[in-house]
Amino acid sequence: MLHPRLRRLRQALRSLARMDQEAQVRALEPLRDWLQRPEQAQLPHSPSHVGSWRSRLIQRRARRVPHLDAGPWFESHHYRQQRPHLPADHDPLSHYWWCGWKEQLSPHPFFDPEHYRQACHRQGLELNGAALLHFLSVGLEQAVPPCNLADPAWLQVSPLLREQWRAARFEGLHPWASAALALSGGDQRAAVMRLQHWLEHGLELHDLAEIAAAPAEPFALTLALLPEPQPLRANSTLVHIGSSIHDWQLHAWLQRCPLPEGFSLVQVTAGEEAMPNSFAVLLRELPHGPQNSPQLIQLAHLGNVYTPDPEQVALLRRLGVQAWLLEPETTANGWLEQPNDGDAASRCLGVPAPAALCACHTPESWHGMPAVLSLGTAGTPWNRQLAPPIWGWPGFDDVVIANSEQARLLASWLNACCLEGIQLVRLNPNEAERLAQGWHALGRPDQSIQNWLPPQFFLAPIHPEECLEELRWRLAGGPPEPELPTPEPGHQIRWAFDSGKAVTAAVCISLYNYADRISTALESVRLQCHQPLELIVVDDGSTDGGLEQAERWFALHGQHFARALLLQHTTNGGLAAARNTAFGSARAPWCFVLDADNTLEPEAVRSCLAVASHAPDDIAVVHPLVEVVSTSPASHADELALIGGRSWQSSRFRFKNYIDAMALVRRSAWREVGGYTHIP
């Protein structure tokens, strides 16, 4: 007796035999398609046994696939997106093991089969069969990157990071992944695109600023993965990234580092791999941009990174870097106090022993002031007026440092000066010194030495006596200067005109003994494109005929303005008083301050007012570029020089005022701060 299945097969074959050739092809076409791609094709007639055949075929396939749990590295939704016609009853993982891997389908968003194969080839690993199977059994252990976003070198930082790879966590793939998630609002797809952009184009300054300002929650996992600082092992390598090992400031900070015995110092440039068992000291701003981003990634591969900037420490840790704070109070390790450093510094750098400088100084003769050593120069006047108790090394900025040992000797000599109680004064420090803060890492004398401050900084122009006066003031704790009242002299009107028109801007000129320049300044105001305009001139007791010159000009051109005033102080009150009188007499909401020896370009008021009209209500000043033209026909060095090119930033005022007084000022802001203050 025939088996029912065999009987049905014989009946089907007999039916086919009675058909012509074309009919046979049409009848067998669906069956052939179903055998090749059962998940996409259906038999034309749907007898009940077809479903069982298909189910058994799927089960048979399932028995032939690897019995391996792919865990989080297989994502069904991601796989089905690549195979949208895969039936719902077909297990995606079984389909991947059966044929998907042959078609280079990706089992997970973070797994690129072609990238993984190339990575295996570079590491000399043989890959046969499914790439995912090889990754789960070999690649995870040997840190083979599953995609171009993965950074296998970062795995060496902490064993906890390898667990993140096993769990297919985005934060574990790359040190910048948490930052990409934070700036993408937690959207993983957007974070992947952002990280890809960073790897191609580098992190820019605005990216670093956004990462520093982002909420702390998205970085919690990355911060938890970074281990606590480990003692540096013997024979460690210090990798100084971003500047030269010939910088004495690096060596100043090295005495605050937990240096191991036998460590070596090397310079690493962008693109070079960090050596194992290495650490870094970062004294400059973080590397950024396409060319320098590899150095920023490299910092995440090091065991420890030290920096004296606490804000930089916080930002580095958000970028997956084991960053730790260098503090000036850290106990010195003797790096700058090695035997025979003094003699070596004299031979290599040509500097005297610090004790010799102290021997030439008697504090009793200088009211308790220690010997002051100025480093650098404030110009020719400073050099000519230099005298004890201030000693000078005007050529400090021209010292030639040929190797890292000479840089260490310079730091050692400066450190010895501080330990001897010599007051160091740095004149005109450069930007690199401001960032590296190497002066703060130098030592301090013992408690027996009085009236000593850490190295102090001064900017030219300055007189040596002014320097001593300022040092005494700082030694006293910087007591506030007694307030000097701003004079409020009376005034009288010398000329006035008022058309009654509303005005949006006024030009306020303070005049004191500029008879030869006042007419030129007034003409530049008359030629302003902005109309209607208010003009107010306050004479502060001129004695050279400047007031009369201005009065004659007002008589000729004063009615050109919507409102014009020429005022005269009854007594000389100073610049602040003259400007306060002008502002107090103005009606316009904005006042442009103009000195009598300067002129305005025709577009000046209109351009500044356009900026002011689009500014927030709390913006008080719009300061333009100021052109400086030499008055000497023989000299062209200063012609067409511009000042005021830097934007207004409060941090820059810690060094000096760099905003010119000639600017457009909101009159309500002038009133809110109490007006201009007299400076003697």
C-alpha positions as CSV (number, residue, x, y, z in Angstrom):
1,M,0.0,0.0,0.0
2,L,1.3,3.4,-0.9
3,H,1.9,6.1,1.7
4,P,-0.8,8.9,1.4
5,R,1.9,11.5,0.5
6,L,3.4,9.3,-2.2
7,R,-0.1,8.7,-3.6
8,R,-0.8,12.4,-3.7
9,L,2.5,12.9,-5.5
10,R,1.7,10.3,-8.1
11,Q,-1.7,11.9,-8.8
12,A,0.0,15.3,-9.2
13,L,2.5,13.8,-11.6
14,R,-0.2,12.1,-13.7
15,S,-2.0,15.4,-13.9
16,L,1.1,17.1,-15.1
17,A,1.7,14.4,-17.7
18,R,-1.7,15.2,-19.3
19,M,-0.8,18.9,-19.6
20,D,1.1,20.4,-22.5
21,Q,4.6,21.9,-21.8
22,E,3.4,25.5,-21.3
23,A,0.8,24.4,-18.8
24,Q,3.4,22.3,-16.9
25,V,5.6,25.4,-16.6
26,R,2.8,27.5,-15.3
27,A,1.7,24.9,-12.8
28,L,5.3,24.4,-11.4
29,E,6.3,28.1,-11.3
30,P,4.7,28.8,-7.9
31,L,6.1,25.6,-6.4
32,R,9.6,26.5,-7.6
33,D,9.3,30.0,-6.1
34,W,8.0,28.6,-2.8
35,L,10.9,26.2,-2.6
36,Q,13.4,29.0,-3.2
37,R,11.8,31.7,-1.1
38,P,9.0,30.2,1.0
39,E,8.6,33.3,3.1
40,Q,7.6,35.4,0.0
41,A,5.8,33.0,-2.3
42,Q,2.5,31.1,-1.9
43,L,1.2,28.0,-3.7
44,P,-1.7,28.6,-6.1
45,H,-3.9,26.1,-4.5
46,S,-3.8,26.1,-0.7
47,P,-4.5,22.6,0.5
48,S,-4.1,22.1,4.2
49,H,-0.9,20.2,3.9
50,V,1.0,23.2,2.4
51,G,1.2,25.0,5.8
52,S,2.6,21.9,7.4
53,W,5.2,21.5,4.7
54,R,6.3,25.2,5.2
55,S,6.3,24.8,9.0
56,R,8.4,21.7,8.8
57,L,10.8,23.3,6.4
58,I,11.3,26.2,8.9
59,Q,11.8,23.8,11.7
60,R,14.3,21.8,9.7
61,R,16.2,25.0,9.0
62,A,16.1,25.9,12.7
63,R,17.7,22.5,13.6
64,R,20.6,23.2,11.2
65,V,21.5,26.7,12.6
66,P,24.0,27.3,15.5
67,H,22.6,26.8,18.9
68,L,24.1,30.0,20.2
69,D,22.3,32.8,22.0
70,A,23.2,36.1,20.2
71,G,21.9,38.0,23.2
72,P,21.8,41.8,22.8
73,W,23.9,41.7,19.6
74,F,20.8,40.5,17.5
75,E,18.0,43.0,17.2
76,S,15.0,41.6,15.5
77,H,13.4,44.9,14.5
78,H,16.7,46.1,12.9
79,Y,16.9,42.8,11.0
80,R,13.3,42.9,9.8
81,Q,13.9,46.4,8.4
82,Q,16.4,44.8,6.0
83,R,13.9,42.0,5.2
84,P,10.5,43.7,5.2
85,H,8.8,40.6,3.6
86,L,9.9,38.2,6.3
87,P,6.7,36.5,7.6
88,A,5.8,37.1,11.2
89,D,6.0,33.4,12.1
90,H,9.6,33.2,10.8
91,D,12.2,33.6,13.6
92,P,14.6,36.4,12.3
93,L,17.6,35.0,14.1
94,S,17.0,31.6,12.5
95,H,16.7,33.2,9.2
96,Y,20.0,35.1,9.8
97,W,21.8,31.9,10.7
98,W,20.3,30.1,7.6
99,C,21.0,32.6,4.9
100,G,21.0,36.3,6.2
101,W,24.7,36.3,7.0
102,K,25.5,35.1,3.4
103,E,23.8,38.2,2.1
104,Q,25.8,40.5,4.5
105,L,22.7,41.5,6.4
106,S,23.4,43.3,9.7
107,P,22.2,41.6,12.9
108,H,22.4,44.8,14.9
109,P,22.7,48.6,14.3
110,F,26.2,48.6,15.7
111,F,27.4,45.6,13.7
112,D,28.7,46.1,10.2
113,P,29.7,42.7,8.7
114,E,32.0,44.1,6.1
115,H,33.8,46.4,8.6
116,Y,34.2,43.5,11.0
117,R,35.7,41.2,8.2
118,Q,38.2,43.9,7.4
119,A,39.1,44.4,11.1
120,C,39.6,40.6,11.4
121,H,41.9,40.6,8.3
122,R,44.0,43.5,9.8
123,Q,44.5,41.5,13.0
124,G,45.3,38.3,11.2
125,L,42.1,36.5,12.2
126,E,40.5,33.9,9.9
127,L,36.8,34.4,9.5
128,N,34.7,31.6,8.0
129,G,30.9,31.5,8.2
130,A,28.7,34.0,9.9
131,A,30.4,37.2,11.0
132,L,28.2,37.5,14.1
133,L,29.1,33.9,15.2
134,H,32.8,34.8,14.9
135,F,32.3,38.1,16.8
136,L,30.5,36.4,19.7
137,S,33.0,33.6,20.0
138,V,36.3,35.4,19.2
139,G,35.8,39.1,18.4
140,L,34.5,40.1,21.8
141,E,37.4,38.6,23.6
142,Q,40.0,40.1,21.2
143,A,38.3,43.5,21.0
144,V,37.7,43.4,17.2
145,P,35.6,46.5,16.4
146,P,32.1,45.5,15.1
147,C,31.6,48.9,13.3
148,N,33.5,52.1,12.6
149,L,32.1,53.7,15.7
150,A,33.7,51.3,18.1
151,D,37.0,52.2,19.7
152,P,38.7,49.0,20.9
153,A,41.7,50.9,22.4
154,W,39.3,52.4,24.9
155,L,38.5,48.9,26.3
156,Q,41.9,48.8,27.9
157,V,41.0,51.6,30.3
158,S,38.6,49.6,32.4
159,P,37.3,46.0,32.4
160,L,33.8,47.4,32.9
161,L,33.9,48.8,29.4
162,R,34.1,45.2,27.9
163,E,30.9,44.4,29.7
164,Q,29.3,47.3,27.9
165,W,30.4,45.8,24.6
166,R,28.9,42.5,25.5
167,A,25.7,44.3,26.3
168,A,25.8,46.2,23.0
169,R,25.5,49.5,24.8
170,F,26.2,52.6,22.7
171,E,27.9,54.3,25.6
172,G,30.5,51.5,25.7
173,L,31.5,51.7,22.0
174,H,33.3,55.0,22.0
175,P,34.5,57.5,24.7
176,W,32.4,60.3,23.0
177,A,29.2,58.2,22.8
178,S,27.7,59.6,26.0
179,A,28.3,63.1,24.8
180,A,26.6,62.4,21.5
181,L,23.6,61.0,23.4
182,A,23.5,64.0,25.7
183,L,23.4,66.5,22.8
184,S,20.9,64.4,20.9
185,G,18.3,64.3,23.7
186,G,18.7,60.6,24.2
187,D,17.8,59.7,20.6
188,Q,20.1,56.9,19.8
189,R,19.7,57.2,16.0
190,A,20.5,60.9,16.1
191,A,23.4,60.2,18.5
192,V,24.9,57.7,16.1
193,M,24.7,60.3,13.3
194,R,26.3,62.9,15.5
195,L,29.1,60.7,16.6
196,Q,29.8,59.7,13.0
197,H,30.0,63.4,12.1
198,W,32.4,64.0,15.0
199,L,34.7,61.2,13.9
200,E,34.7,62.5,10.3
201,H,35.0,66.3,11.0
202,G,36.3,66.5,14.6
203,L,35.0,68.1,17.7
204,E,34.9,71.9,17.4
205,L,35.0,74.5,20.2
206,H,31.2,75.0,20.1
207,D,30.7,71.2,20.5
208,L,33.0,71.2,23.5
209,A,31.0,74.2,25.0
210,E,27.7,72.3,24.4
211,I,29.1,69.2,26.1
212,A,30.3,71.2,29.1
213,A,26.9,72.8,29.5
214,A,24.8,69.7,29.0
215,P,22.9,68.1,32.0
216,A,24.9,65.6,34.0
217,E,22.4,62.6,33.8
218,P,23.4,61.3,30.3
219,F,27.0,61.0,31.4
220,A,26.4,59.0,34.6
221,L,27.2,55.6,32.9
222,T,30.5,56.8,31.4
223,L,31.6,58.4,34.6
224,A,30.8,55.2,36.5
225,L,32.9,53.2,34.1
226,L,36.0,55.3,34.6
227,P,38.1,53.8,37.4
228,E,39.6,55.6,40.3
229,P,43.1,56.9,39.8
230,Q,45.7,54.2,40.0
231,P,49.3,54.7,41.2
232,L,51.5,55.1,38.2
233,R,53.7,52.1,37.7
234,A,57.4,52.2,37.5
235,N,58.9,53.0,34.1
236,S,55.7,54.8,33.0
237,T,55.8,57.1,30.0
238,L,54.6,60.7,30.2
239,V,52.9,61.7,26.9
240,H,52.7,65.4,26.6
241,I,50.0,66.1,24.0
242,G,49.3,69.5,22.5
243,S,52.5,71.4,23.3
244,S,56.2,70.9,23.6
245,I,58.2,69.0,26.2
246,H,60.6,72.0,26.0
247,D,58.0,74.1,27.9
248,W,59.2,74.9,31.4
249,Q,55.6,75.1,32.6
250,L,55.2,71.4,32.0
251,H,58.2,70.6,34.2
252,A,56.8,73.0,36.9
253,W,53.6,71.0,37.0
254,L,55.5,67.7,37.0
255,Q,56.6,68.3,40.5
256,R,53.0,68.2,41.5
257,C,52.4,64.9,39.7
258,P,52.6,61.5,41.4
259,L,55.7,60.6,39.3
260,P,56.8,56.9,39.5
261,E,60.4,55.9,39.5
262,G,62.1,55.6,36.2
263,F,59.5,57.3,34.1
264,S,60.3,58.7,30.7
265,L,59.1,61.8,28.9
266,V,58.2,61.7,25.2
267,Q,56.4,64.0,22.7
268,V,53.5,62.5,20.9
269,T,52.0,64.1,17.8
270,A,48.6,63.6,16.2
271,G,48.0,60.2,14.8
272,E,50.6,58.4,16.9
273,E,49.4,55.6,19.2
274,A,49.9,56.1,22.9
275,M,52.4,53.8,24.5
276,P,51.1,51.3,27.1
277,N,51.5,52.2,30.7
278,S,51.5,55.9,29.9
279,F,49.9,59.1,31.3
280,A,49.6,62.7,30.2
281,V,49.7,66.3,31.5
282,L,47.4,68.6,29.6
283,L,48.2,72.3,30.1
284,R,46.6,73.8,27.0
285,E,43.0,74.0,25.8
286,L,41.6,70.8,24.6
287,P,42.6,69.7,21.1
288,H,39.7,70.3,18.7
289,G,39.0,70.4,15.0
290,P,39.6,67.7,12.3
291,Q,43.4,67.8,12.6
292,N,43.6,67.6,16.4
293,S,40.6,65.4,17.4
294,P,42.8,62.2,17.1
295,Q,44.8,63.6,20.1
296,L,41.6,64.1,22.0
297,I,40.6,60.5,21.4
298,Q,44.1,59.4,22.3
299,L,43.7,61.0,25.8
300,A,40.9,58.5,26.5
301,H,43.3,55.6,25.8
302,L,45.8,56.7,28.5
303,G,45.8,55.5,32.1
304,N,45.6,59.0,33.7
305,V,45.5,62.5,32.4
306,Y,46.3,65.4,34.7
307,T,45.4,69.1,34.2
308,P,45.3,72.1,36.6
309,D,42.0,73.3,35.3
310,P,39.0,71.9,37.2
311,E,36.5,72.8,34.3
312,Q,38.8,71.0,31.9
313,V,38.8,67.9,34.2
314,A,35.0,67.8,34.2
315,L,34.8,68.1,30.4
316,L,37.5,65.5,29.8
317,R,35.6,63.0,32.0
318,R,32.5,63.6,30.0
319,L,34.6,62.6,27.0
320,G,35.6,59.3,28.5
321,V,39.0,60.5,29.7
322,Q,40.4,59.5,33.1
323,A,41.2,63.1,34.0
324,W,42.4,64.2,37.5
325,L,43.1,67.6,38.9
326,L,46.6,68.9,39.5
327,E,46.7,71.3,42.4
328,P,49.5,73.7,43.4
329,E,49.2,72.6,47.0
330,T,50.2,69.0,46.1
331,T,53.4,68.0,47.9
332,A,56.4,68.4,45.6
333,N,58.1,65.2,44.5
334,G,61.6,66.6,44.0
335,W,61.5,66.8,40.2
336,L,62.7,70.5,40.4
337,E,65.0,70.0,43.4
338,Q,67.5,67.5,42.0
339,P,71.2,67.7,43.1
340,N,73.4,70.1,41.2
341,D,70.5,71.8,39.5
342,G,71.8,75.2,40.4
343,D,75.2,74.7,38.9
344,A,73.7,73.2,35.8
345,A,71.3,76.1,35.4
346,S,74.2,78.6,35.6
347,R,76.1,76.7,32.9
348,C,73.2,76.0,30.5
349,L,71.1,79.2,31.0
350,G,73.6,81.7,32.2
351,V,71.6,82.7,35.3
352,P,73.0,83.5,38.8
353,A,72.2,81.5,41.9
354,P,69.0,82.8,43.6
355,A,70.9,83.1,46.8
356,A,73.2,85.6,45.1
357,L,70.3,87.9,44.3
358,C,69.1,87.7,48.0
359,A,72.6,88.5,49.2
360,C,72.5,91.9,47.3
361,H,69.2,92.8,49.0
362,T,68.5,94.1,52.5
363,P,64.7,94.1,53.3
364,E,65.2,96.7,56.0
365,S,66.3,99.2,53.4
366,W,63.1,98.7,51.4
367,H,60.4,98.8,54.1
368,G,60.3,95.0,54.4
369,M,59.9,94.3,50.7
370,P,61.7,91.2,49.5
371,A,63.9,91.3,46.4
372,V,61.8,91.6,43.4
373,L,62.8,90.0,40.1
374,S,61.0,91.1,37.0
375,L,60.9,88.7,34.1
376,G,60.5,90.1,30.7
377,T,60.2,93.8,29.8
378,A,57.5,96.5,29.8
379,G,59.4,98.5,27.1
380,T,62.3,100.9,27.0
381,P,61.0,103.3,29.7
382,W,60.8,100.3,32.2
383,N,64.3,99.1,31.4
384,R,65.8,102.6,31.9
385,Q,64.0,103.3,35.2
386,L,64.7,99.8,36.7
387,A,66.5,100.0,40.1
388,P,66.7,98.1,43.4
389,P,64.8,96.6,45.0
390,I,63.5,95.5,41.5
391,W,66.0,93.3,39.6
392,G,65.4,92.6,36.0
393,W,65.8,89.8,33.4
394,P,64.5,91.7,30.3
395,G,65.5,88.9,28.0
396,F,63.4,86.2,29.8
397,D,61.2,85.7,26.7
398,D,64.3,85.2,24.5
399,V,65.8,82.3,26.4
400,V,66.7,79.4,24.0
401,I,65.5,76.0,25.3
402,A,67.2,73.3,23.2
403,N,65.9,70.2,25.0
404,S,63.6,69.1,27.8
405,E,66.4,69.0,30.4
406,Q,67.0,72.7,29.8
407,A,63.3,73.4,30.2
408,R,63.4,71.5,33.5
409,L,66.4,73.5,34.6
410,L,64.6,76.8,33.9
411,A,61.6,75.6,35.9
412,S,64.0,74.5,38.7
413,W,65.7,77.9,38.8
414,L,62.4,79.7,39.0
415,N,61.3,77.3,41.7
416,A,64.5,78.0,43.6
417,C,63.9,81.8,43.4
418,C,60.5,81.3,45.0
419,L,61.9,79.0,47.7
420,E,64.5,81.7,48.5
421,G,61.7,84.3,49.0
422,I,62.4,86.3,45.8
423,Q,59.3,88.0,44.6
424,L,58.8,87.1,40.9
425,V,57.0,89.6,38.7
426,R,56.1,88.5,35.2
427,L,55.6,91.4,32.7
428,N,53.3,90.9,29.8
429,P,52.6,87.2,30.2
430,N,51.6,85.4,26.9
431,E,48.5,83.4,26.2
432,A,50.3,80.1,26.7
433,E,51.2,81.1,30.3
434,R,47.7,82.1,31.0
435,L,46.4,78.7,29.9
436,A,49.1,76.5,31.4
437,Q,49.3,78.4,34.8
438,G,52.9,77.1,35.3
439,W,53.7,80.0,37.6
440,H,51.1,78.6,40.1
441,A,53.0,75.3,40.3
442,L,56.2,76.8,41.6
443,G,57.1,76.4,45.3
444,R,56.7,78.7,48.3
445,P,59.2,79.8,50.9
446,D,58.9,78.7,54.5
447,Q,56.9,80.7,57.0
448,S,59.9,82.7,58.2
449,I,59.9,84.8,55.0
450,Q,57.4,87.7,55.3
451,N,55.8,89.9,52.6
452,W,56.0,87.3,49.8
453,L,53.4,86.6,47.2
454,P,53.2,84.0,44.5
455,P,54.4,85.2,41.1
456,Q,52.5,88.4,40.2
457,F,51.6,89.6,36.7
458,F,51.6,93.1,35.3
459,L,50.9,94.6,31.8
460,A,52.7,97.5,30.2
461,P,52.7,100.4,30.4
462,I,53.9,100.5,34.0
463,H,56.6,102.3,36.0
464,P,58.8,100.4,38.6
465,E,57.4,102.6,41.4
466,E,53.9,101.8,40.3
467,C,54.8,98.1,40.4
468,L,56.1,98.4,44.0
469,E,53.1,100.4,45.0
470,E,50.8,97.7,43.6
471,L,52.8,94.9,45.3
472,R,52.4,96.6,48.6
473,W,48.7,97.0,48.0
474,R,48.3,93.3,47.2
475,L,50.4,92.3,50.2
476,A,47.9,94.3,52.3
477,G,45.1,92.1,51.0
478,G,43.9,94.5,48.3
479,P,42.0,97.0,50.6
480,P,39.4,99.0,48.7
481,E,40.5,102.4,47.5
482,P,38.8,105.3,49.2
483,E,35.9,106.5,47.0
484,L,36.5,109.8,45.4
485,P,33.3,111.7,44.6
486,T,32.7,112.5,40.9
487,P,32.5,116.4,40.6
488,E,29.2,117.9,39.6
489,P,30.0,121.4,38.4
490,G,27.3,123.7,37.4
491,H,26.9,124.7,33.8
492,Q,25.4,127.4,31.6
493,I,23.9,127.2,28.1
494,R,26.0,129.0,25.5
495,W,23.9,127.9,22.4
496,A,20.7,126.0,22.0
497,F,18.3,124.9,19.3
498,D,15.3,122.6,19.5
499,S,13.0,121.7,16.6
500,G,10.7,119.6,18.7
501,K,11.3,116.5,16.6
502,A,11.7,113.1,18.3
503,V,15.3,111.8,18.3
504,T,16.6,108.2,18.7
505,A,20.3,109.0,19.1
506,A,22.5,111.8,20.5
507,V,26.2,112.5,19.9
508,C,27.8,113.7,23.2
509,I,31.2,115.5,23.0
510,S,33.4,116.5,25.9
511,L,35.6,119.5,25.1
512,Y,38.7,120.5,27.0
513,N,41.5,122.5,25.2
514,Y,41.0,121.1,21.7
515,A,40.5,124.3,19.7
516,D,42.5,122.8,16.8
517,R,40.4,119.7,16.6
518,I,36.8,120.5,17.7
519,S,35.6,121.8,14.3
520,T,36.7,118.6,12.6
521,A,34.9,116.5,15.1
522,L,31.7,118.6,14.8
523,E,31.9,118.4,11.0
524,S,32.0,114.6,11.2
525,V,28.8,114.7,13.3
526,R,27.1,117.0,10.8
527,L,27.8,114.5,8.0
528,Q,26.2,111.6,9.8
529,C,23.7,109.6,7.6
530,H,21.4,109.1,10.6
531,Q,18.8,111.8,10.9
532,P,17.2,113.3,13.0
533,L,20.1,113.6,15.4
534,E,20.8,115.3,18.7
535,L,24.2,117.0,19.4
536,I,25.4,118.0,22.8
537,V,28.8,119.5,23.5
538,V,30.0,120.2,27.0
539,D,33.1,122.5,27.5
540,D,34.9,121.6,30.7
541,G,36.6,125.0,31.2
542,S,38.8,125.2,28.1
543,T,41.5,127.9,28.1
544,D,42.7,127.7,24.5
545,G,39.6,129.2,22.7
546,G,38.0,125.9,22.0
547,L,34.7,127.0,23.4
548,E,34.6,130.1,21.2
549,Q,35.5,127.9,18.2
550,A,32.6,125.6,19.0
551,E,30.2,128.5,19.5
552,R,31.0,129.9,16.0
553,W,30.4,126.5,14.5
554,F,27.0,126.1,16.3
555,A,26.0,129.5,15.0
556,L,26.6,128.3,11.4
557,H,25.4,124.6,11.6
558,G,23.5,124.1,14.8
559,Q,20.1,124.2,13.2
560,H,21.0,121.2,11.0
561,F,20.2,119.0,14.0
562,A,16.8,118.2,15.5
563,R,18.2,119.4,18.8
564,A,21.6,121.0,19.6
565,L,23.2,122.2,22.9
566,L,26.5,123.9,23.7
567,L,27.0,123.8,27.5
568,Q,29.9,125.3,29.6
569,H,31.0,124.1,33.0
570,T,31.4,126.8,35.5
571,T,34.5,125.0,36.8
572,N,36.7,122.2,35.4
573,G,35.2,118.9,36.6
574,G,37.1,116.3,34.5
575,L,36.1,113.9,31.8
576,A,33.5,111.9,33.8
577,A,31.7,115.1,34.9
578,A,31.6,116.4,31.3
579,R,30.1,113.2,30.0
580,N,27.6,113.0,32.9
581,T,26.4,116.6,32.0
582,A,26.0,115.6,28.4
583,F,24.1,112.4,29.1
584,G,21.9,114.2,31.7
585,S,21.0,116.9,29.2
586,A,20.2,114.5,26.3
587,R,16.7,113.3,25.4
588,A,17.6,110.4,23.1
589,P,17.5,106.9,24.5
590,W,21.0,106.2,23.0
591,C,24.1,108.4,23.3
592,F,27.2,108.1,21.2
593,V,30.3,109.2,23.1
594,L,32.8,111.2,21.0
595,D,36.0,112.8,22.2
596,A,36.8,116.2,20.7
597,D,40.1,115.0,19.1
598,N,38.3,112.2,17.1
599,T,35.9,111.9,14.2
600,L,33.1,109.7,13.1
601,E,32.7,107.9,9.8
602,P,29.4,108.9,8.1
603,E,27.7,105.5,8.8
604,A,28.9,105.3,12.5
605,V,25.8,106.3,14.4
606,R,23.4,104.6,12.0
607,S,25.3,101.3,12.0
608,C,25.6,101.2,15.7
609,L,22.0,102.1,16.2
610,A,20.9,99.3,13.8
611,V,22.8,96.9,16.0
612,A,21.3,98.4,19.2
613,S,17.7,98.2,17.8
614,H,18.0,94.4,17.4
615,A,19.8,93.8,20.7
616,P,18.2,92.5,23.9
617,D,16.8,95.1,26.3
618,D,19.6,94.5,28.8
619,I,22.4,95.3,26.3
620,A,24.0,98.6,27.4
621,V,26.8,99.3,25.0
622,V,27.5,98.9,21.3
623,H,31.2,99.5,20.7
624,P,32.4,99.9,17.1
625,L,35.8,99.4,15.5
626,V,38.1,102.4,16.0
627,E,40.6,103.3,13.3
628,V,43.9,104.7,14.5
629,V,45.7,107.0,12.0
630,S,49.2,108.3,12.6
631,T,49.6,112.1,12.8
632,S,53.2,111.9,11.6
633,P,53.6,112.0,7.8
634,A,56.9,110.2,8.1
635,S,55.5,107.2,10.0
636,H,53.1,104.8,8.4
637,A,53.5,102.0,11.0
638,D,50.3,102.8,12.8
639,E,48.1,103.9,9.8
640,L,44.9,102.0,9.3
641,A,45.3,100.1,12.6
642,L,42.0,99.0,14.2
643,I,41.3,98.7,17.9
644,G,38.3,97.3,19.5
645,G,38.2,94.3,17.3
646,R,37.5,91.8,20.2
647,S,34.0,91.2,21.2
648,W,32.8,92.1,24.7
649,Q,33.8,89.4,27.2
650,S,33.8,89.9,30.9
651,S,36.7,87.5,31.5
652,R,39.1,89.7,29.5
653,F,38.6,92.7,31.9
654,R,40.5,90.8,34.5
655,F,43.7,91.7,32.6
656,K,42.9,95.2,31.3
657,N,40.2,97.4,29.7
658,Y,40.1,96.8,26.0
659,I,36.9,98.6,25.1
660,D,37.3,102.1,23.8
661,A,35.2,104.9,25.4
662,M,33.8,106.0,22.0
663,A,30.7,103.8,21.8
664,L,26.9,104.0,21.7
665,V,25.6,103.8,25.2
666,R,22.0,103.2,26.4
667,R,21.1,106.3,28.5
668,S,18.9,104.2,30.9
669,A,22.0,102.0,31.6
670,W,24.1,105.1,32.3
671,R,21.5,106.2,34.8
672,E,21.2,102.8,36.4
673,V,24.9,102.6,37.3
674,G,25.1,106.1,38.6
675,G,26.8,107.7,35.6
676,Y,30.5,108.0,34.8
677,T,32.9,107.8,37.8
678,H,35.8,110.2,38.2
679,I,39.3,108.7,37.9
680,P,42.1,110.9,39.2
